[in-house]
Amino acid sequence: MTEILVIIGGFLSGSVMYASLIPRLFLKRDIENESDDRNPGAGNVFKLCGVFWGFLCLFFDLGKGVLPVLAACSLLDPAKWWFSLAIFAPVLGHAIAPLNRFHGGKCVAVSFGSLLGLLPVSYIVFVLAAVYILFSTLLKIDPHRRRSAWTFFVFGVLAAAFSLWQGLLSVAIGAALIAVTGVLKHTRYALDALPAPAAEEEEETERA
């Protein structure tokens, strides 16, 4: 029962979209409709509402990953398979977002939060940070959606390998699940940003 409650609690925690909720409550701003990519994330709050509100939403997006995983580290055995689900649950909740009409986000901040919650059981949060910095500076990948997709992919490979080397199979599985979700979410947003299909362009030409 404890394992189930921790996993469900993490999922529901991740489902609360603070970057959408806080601007709506305090600023009467609809971040999802006002932003170009309609992503309910802290990045759009920074752009549309300013630094203070952006950091506030970022803090809560990190926290909704940190707190459930901290609880999992205290209540569950990291050597057991369900610990991987506890790591992954806040990220999955953010990706699916049943509490936000199933309109989830890109999972960057909540992924960092979940991995921060693993300290000191595992330090793979620094792997994600290092890969993001690498692909943002020395080996810069543009646009941002592609950079994030490659970051999650490389992070998944490195973090899983490192965790297996440490003997933490559950952490390796959790990292892999987070990585797959991040790649899928950013690939979807990248596809949504593509120009209209050729068939639609042909229809417009015929009408003209």
N, C-alpha and C positions, 0 to 999 in steps of 0.2 A: 504493500500500500504506500509506503514512504517513497519508493522509486516512482510509482505512478503519479503521485501528487507533485513531486519535484519536477517531473517532465512536463506535466500538464501546466503547472504554474509557470515554468519557463516559457512554454509556448504562448500562453495568454499574456505574459509580460511582453514578449516580443511583438504581440499583435497590437499593442497600444501605439498608435502612430503619433508620437508627440509633435513631430514637425508639421503635422497637419492640424492637430488638436490645439496646440498652444496659440498659433497665429489666429485661428478661428475664434477662440475664446476671448483673447485679450486685444487683438487688433482688427477683428472682423475681416480678416484676409483669408481667401481661399487659395492656398499655396498650390494645390494640385491643378486648379483651373488656370491660374495666372502664370505658371511656369511653362517653359517650352516643352519639356519632356514629361510633364505631369507627374513627376516623381515626388512622393511625400517624404522628402529627406531634408536633413539639416542644410545641405548645400544650397538648396533653393531658398531656404529661410535666410541664409546669409545674403543672397543676391537680392531678395525682394523686401526683406524686413530689417536688415542691418546686422551689425556685428553682435550686439547684445543678445538679440533674440536668436541669432544663429548659434551662439555658444550655449545658450540655455537649452535649445532643442538638442544640440549635440551632446550636452551633459546627460540629458534624460535618455537619449538613444544609446549612449554608452552604458548608462546605469541599468537599463532594462536587460542588458546582456550580462553585466558584471554580477548583479545581485543573485539571479537564479543559479549561476554557475558557482558562485561562492557557497550558496546553500548546498549545492550538489557535492562540493568538495568536503563540506562538513558532515553531511548526512549519508553519503553514498561511498561505496568502495570503488576507487578509481580503477581497480583491476577488473571490475565486472563490466559486462558488455553494455548494460543499461546506462552506464556513466557517459558513453558516447552520445546517447540520445539526449541526455541532460545538457551536454555541451551544445548540441545542435538545435535543441528546442527553441531558444529565443530567436535564432536566425531563421528557422523555418516559420515561426510565428510572424516575423517581420516580412518575410517573403510572400506569405499567403494572406496575412492580415484579415482574418475573419471579422475583427472588430472595426475594420475600416472598409466595409463593403467588398472585401476580398481584393482590395487594390493595394498591393504591397509595394515595398521599396527595393532599393538596390543592395541592401544588406552590408554596406561598408562599415558604418559606425557600430552597428550591433554585433558584427563579426569581431571587431576589435574589442568590444565590451565582453563578449563571451570568452575570448582568449585571455583578456586581462584577468577575468575571474579565475582562470586556471593557476595563476601564480600563487604559491611557488611549486605547485605540482608539475607544471610544464611551462617552458619559456618560449613556446612557439609564436606568441604574439609578436616577438621581436623579429621572427622570420617574415611575418606578413608586413611589418613596418619596413624592414630592410628591402624587401622586393618592391614595395610601393615606391620607396625613395629611389631605388635603382632605375626603375622604369619611368620615373618622373624627372631624372637628372642625366646620369651618364648614358643610359640607353633609353632615351625618351621615346615613348610610344604615344602617338596621337591618332585619333581623338581620345578623349578621356574614357569613353566607353570601352574602346579596344584595350586601352592601358589597364583598366580594372579587370577585364576578362582575363588577360594574360597574367596579371598579378595573382588572381585567385588560382589560376591553373598551376603556375610555378610554385606558389605557396603550398598548394595541396600536395604536390609531389615531394617537396623538400620537408614539409612538416610531418607528413606521414612517414617518410623514411627516417627522420630524426626520432620520432616517437617510437617507431618499431625498434630502432637501435637502443633506445632507453628501456625497452620492454613494456611500453605503455600502449598496448594494442587498442584499448578503448579510446585513447586520445588520438591515435592515428586514424581510427574510423571517424571520430568526430570532426577532425580537421579535413578529412576527405569529403565528408558530407557538406561541410561549410563551403569548401572550394567548389564543389559541383554546383551548389546553389548559386554562388556568386557568379560563376561562369555563365550559367543559364540566364540569370537575371540580366546581366549586362549584355549578353548576346541578344536577348529579346529587345532591350531598349535600343540597341544598335540597329536591329532590323526595323523597329518602329520608326527610326529616323531616316530610313532610306527614301529616295524619291518615289513618286507614284509609279506603278507598273506601266509597262509599255502599252498594255491594252487600254488603260485609262487615257493615256496620251493620244492613242489613235482615235478613241471616241471623241475627244476634244477637238482633234483635227477635222474629223468628219463633220462635226457640228459647225465648225468655223467655215 
